[in-house]
């Protein structure tokens, strides 16, 4: 009888352990499937979210460029107006002084082998011609 009781306890313990192991396997599988589902959803929703962010970024970039352009135009208008008023007040002397200073600066830099702005413009034009001819070839 003691053996029968012992076997019964062992069977019930084994049965309990097997049920618990099966429950844990099922739960582990559910967690695994939930993780896969979350990964798939994040990939799908993440790409849609990314596309939404890109679209919103493009809108903001366009608005920023328009605002910057508008402000730059306003600043250029004000600068042109100030320049015109300044030249009117100085009677054109500012342009003469400016040209003289530019000539002296170019002469000074020329002593050190630095090309003048006109020389740089000519060189730039030649480079543009060479670049164009290379693209055609």
ABEGO torsion letter per residue (X at the ends): XAAAAAAAAAAAAAAAAAAAAAAAAAAAAAAAAAAAAAAAAAAAAAAAAAAAAAAAAAAAAAAAAAAAAAAAAAAAAAAAAAAAAAAAAAGGAAAAAAAAAAAAAAAAAAAAGBBBAAAAAAAAAAAAAAAAAAAAX
